[in-house]
């Protein structure tokens, strides 16, 4: 409902523009991972920006740079998938038979990948088993948007046709 409150940059990073946020909370409802949080003081939504300013100039996000164990990695999706599959194979060799990459298809894949030792139970890690885009968001972004646009165009065309047929109304004295 607030234009340009949620922005997806060319590099894929999704960010919030708090100046345009009206605090309605629809983005919180629409996120299957419950990532955006509403600040009760400001009434605005926020989330990690993935250091879009650093990434924009070719640096890695601060969390990646500061991670002392190197368990966080940043890069292209293809590179990360390759690294994740290598790590899964290592875990399986180490006895974790159910190891796997958390990459749920219900949301079209994710930009953040998790390598789980127990991929058969993502809830154990605080992740939803099969996240889905809520039907209300699908309805709002799909059919209702088209119906609303059709009604708007129909109203404008009806007004133009009425004006062309009957002209401006006569003024009463």
Phi, psi and omega in degrees: 000341180249105182304137178064018174284323175251127184235133171250118182285165181301332180275005176097349181289130177262131183223166178249139172257099187295336178295331182263352181288133177256001176073025183287333178087005180297327179292329177292316179295323184280348182272116181291348181255001178057044183276308183296142179235140179269124178278116183294336180284311183269339184074018181245155180266145176214165175198173177300133180269002183054033178047054184304330178291321178289315182297325180298336179251018174089007178265162177272158179302155184299323181296323179292315181296322186271350185296116184286341183258357182058031178276346176259138180226148180229139178171197179286155182301319181297315179297318181294320177297320178297314178297319181295317179295323175297318180294322177299316179298320177297316179297319179296321177296326180278006175104003178265086187296333183261017179297148179189173178265129176277108182211072189294133182284340185296342179242015179078026183084170181234162176271349177245126180252142177239135171261118184248134176292330177237076183292344178283351181223070182294338179299332179299334181259007181081019180251143178290144182296309183222077183295142179228150171290128182303145182298331180293322178291317178301315181296316181295317183279342184256257187300319182295327178295316180292320179297315178299317178296319179296317178296319179297312179296319178299319178295319179294314179298319178299319178295316180296314180298316179298317180295318181292327183280316186252346181070186180290150180291149179284142179277139177268147180269000000 
